[in-house]
Amino acid sequence: MCEKKLGMDVPAIKKWIVFFIGILVAIITADWISNLIVTAAGISGWSRFVVSFILYAALFFAILYGIERVTGIRFFGCGCSDDP
């Protein structure tokens, strides 16, 4: 006999919460660090935008990768069957 669960899947909800908090932390931290580096370097004008964007992107993915390694939640998974 198959019974239908009416309760919430708490581990899945926690996983999604950590997922979105991880992305938010990565966005805020990457932005702060990239702005700090660009300001300290004294870059201005259009080159400031380009350097800031490249630093932001690199830091964002590095922070997400670090969070992925620590928490085990996959940010970069392709949905393949070999993804844990």
C-alpha positions as CSV (number, residue, x, y, z in Angstrom):
1,M,0.0,0.0,0.0
2,C,1.3,3.4,-0.9
3,E,0.7,6.3,1.5
4,K,0.9,9.9,0.4
5,K,3.0,12.2,2.6
6,L,1.3,15.4,3.5
7,G,4.2,16.9,5.3
8,M,6.8,19.2,3.8
9,D,10.2,17.9,2.7
10,V,12.3,19.8,5.3
11,P,15.8,18.8,3.9
12,A,14.8,20.0,0.4
13,I,13.6,23.3,1.8
14,K,16.8,23.8,3.8
15,K,18.9,23.0,0.7
16,W,17.1,25.7,-1.3
17,I,17.4,28.2,1.5
18,V,21.2,27.6,1.7
19,F,21.3,27.7,-2.1
20,F,19.7,31.2,-2.3
21,I,21.6,32.5,0.8
22,G,24.8,31.2,-0.8
23,I,24.2,33.1,-4.0
24,L,23.3,36.3,-2.1
25,V,26.4,36.1,0.0
26,A,28.5,35.5,-3.1
27,I,27.0,38.5,-4.9
28,I,27.5,40.9,-1.9
29,T,31.0,39.7,-1.1
30,A,32.2,39.7,-4.7
31,D,30.8,43.2,-5.2
32,W,32.4,44.5,-2.0
33,I,35.8,43.0,-2.7
34,S,35.9,44.0,-6.3
35,N,35.0,47.6,-5.4
36,L,37.6,47.6,-2.7
37,I,40.4,46.4,-5.0
38,V,39.4,48.8,-7.8
39,T,39.3,51.8,-5.4
40,A,42.6,50.9,-3.8
41,A,44.2,50.6,-7.3
42,G,42.9,54.1,-8.2
43,I,41.4,53.0,-11.5
44,S,38.8,55.4,-13.0
45,G,36.7,55.8,-16.1
46,W,35.6,53.0,-18.4
47,S,38.6,50.9,-17.4
48,R,37.2,50.9,-13.8
49,F,34.0,49.3,-15.1
50,V,35.8,46.6,-17.1
51,V,38.2,45.7,-14.3
52,S,35.5,45.8,-11.7
53,F,33.3,43.5,-13.8
54,I,36.0,41.0,-14.5
55,L,37.0,40.9,-10.8
56,Y,33.4,40.6,-9.7
57,A,32.8,37.7,-12.1
58,A,35.9,35.8,-11.0
59,L,35.2,36.4,-7.3
60,F,31.5,35.5,-7.6
61,F,32.3,32.1,-9.1
62,A,35.2,31.5,-6.7
63,I,33.0,32.2,-3.7
64,L,30.2,30.0,-5.1
65,Y,32.8,27.2,-5.6
66,G,34.0,27.6,-2.1
67,I,30.5,27.5,-0.7
68,E,29.8,24.4,-2.8
69,R,32.9,22.6,-1.4
70,V,32.0,23.5,2.2
71,T,28.2,22.8,2.1
72,G,28.0,20.1,-0.5
73,I,25.2,22.0,-2.3
74,R,25.7,21.9,-6.1
75,F,25.7,25.4,-7.8
76,F,27.4,24.2,-10.9
77,G,25.7,20.8,-11.4
78,C,24.3,20.0,-14.8
79,G,21.5,17.9,-13.6
80,C,23.3,14.7,-14.8
81,S,22.8,11.4,-13.0
82,D,26.4,11.5,-11.8
83,D,25.9,14.7,-9.9
84,P,25.8,13.9,-6.1
